[in-house]
Amino acid sequence: MASYTYSVDEAAKEMGTGPKVVLKLIESGELGAAKMGSGYRVRIADVHKHIDLQISIQTAQRAQQQQAKKKVGQPQTAPVPPAPKHRGRKRNDIPTIPNFVGLA
């Protein structure tokens, strides 16, 4: 007969966490469970729903963070082209003195 529930240890292994994390989720009401004997039993479907919900929440948070980074990094107006570099004066730009030979 197929089992439709996990123990706390099995749920922790499926979720990639420790049993204490699963117990905190159960006690906070984030993860449904029933007390059976000395331990809790958690439905497999509830564990998978919790995993799916966390994936959706965390993906949305990362997307919002990326959007916020893009808004901060980009100017709101059109980009201003950089100013041309001052090239200074070159050797060939020195004005020449006219040759006044023979005028004296």
Legacy VTK file of the C-alpha trace (Angstrom):
# vtk DataFile Version 3.0
C-alpha trace
ASCII
DATASET POLYDATA
POINTS 104 float
0.000 0.000 0.000
1.328 3.421 -0.972
2.057 5.943 1.740
0.706 9.464 1.193
2.554 11.035 4.092
6.084 11.790 5.187
7.558 11.702 8.634
9.336 14.881 9.744
12.684 13.335 8.795
11.416 12.287 5.346
9.886 15.724 4.738
13.165 17.362 5.767
15.107 15.178 3.365
12.689 15.967 0.522
12.896 19.706 1.266
16.670 19.692 1.658
16.532 21.022 5.228
16.839 19.667 8.715
14.042 18.234 10.877
14.081 21.323 13.130
13.176 23.540 10.156
10.256 21.266 9.281
9.050 21.328 12.903
9.197 25.145 12.900
7.152 25.215 9.685
4.605 22.865 11.251
4.404 24.867 14.486
4.021 28.166 12.593
1.238 26.697 10.451
3.125 27.103 7.159
3.155 23.345 6.672
0.137 21.239 7.525
0.698 18.159 9.651
-1.063 15.781 12.004
0.332 14.537 15.285
0.449 10.742 15.143
1.851 9.085 18.227
5.084 10.791 19.174
5.704 12.416 15.783
4.054 14.362 13.004
2.915 13.123 9.607
2.976 15.535 6.676
1.166 14.941 3.392
3.513 14.513 0.445
1.364 16.901 -1.597
1.691 19.571 1.130
5.484 19.268 1.108
5.544 19.687 -2.677
3.126 22.636 -2.509
5.364 24.308 0.066
8.417 23.779 -2.159
6.552 25.164 -5.201
5.368 28.173 -3.198
8.896 28.940 -1.998
10.228 28.683 -5.558
7.570 31.129 -6.777
8.160 33.608 -3.930
11.932 33.570 -4.199
11.893 33.828 -7.998
9.603 36.877 -7.793
11.884 38.474 -5.179
14.953 37.972 -7.366
13.132 39.453 -10.362
12.149 42.521 -8.303
15.723 42.946 -7.111
16.996 42.797 -10.682
14.430 45.390 -11.789
15.433 47.664 -8.912
19.108 47.349 -9.860
18.318 48.235 -13.481
16.305 51.300 -12.448
19.052 52.555 -10.141
21.797 52.008 -12.706
20.027 53.597 -15.685
19.449 57.305 -16.102
15.847 58.395 -16.576
16.706 60.695 -19.516
18.506 60.072 -22.760
22.203 59.437 -22.261
24.493 62.423 -22.748
27.357 61.777 -25.179
30.804 62.165 -23.647
32.600 65.467 -24.155
35.330 65.421 -26.782
38.787 65.104 -25.355
40.943 68.217 -25.475
43.759 67.283 -27.744
45.983 70.145 -26.750
48.400 71.895 -29.058
50.603 69.861 -31.359
53.946 70.750 -32.806
52.533 71.569 -36.221
50.021 73.967 -34.662
52.738 76.481 -33.654
52.183 79.689 -35.612
54.964 80.527 -37.990
56.693 83.900 -38.008
56.709 85.470 -41.444
60.095 85.889 -43.071
60.821 89.615 -43.293
64.126 89.285 -45.112
64.945 92.201 -47.321
62.603 94.678 -45.658
65.218 96.388 -43.629
LINES 1 105
104 0 1 2 3 4 5 6 7 8 9 10 11 12 13 14 15 16 17 18 19 20 21 22 23 24 25 26 27 28 29 30 31 32 33 34 35 36 37 38 39 40 41 42 43 44 45 46 47 48 49 50 51 52 53 54 55 56 57 58 59 60 61 62 63 64 65 66 67 68 69 70 71 72 73 74 75 76 77 78 79 80 81 82 83 84 85 86 87 88 89 90 91 92 93 94 95 96 97 98 99 100 101 102 103
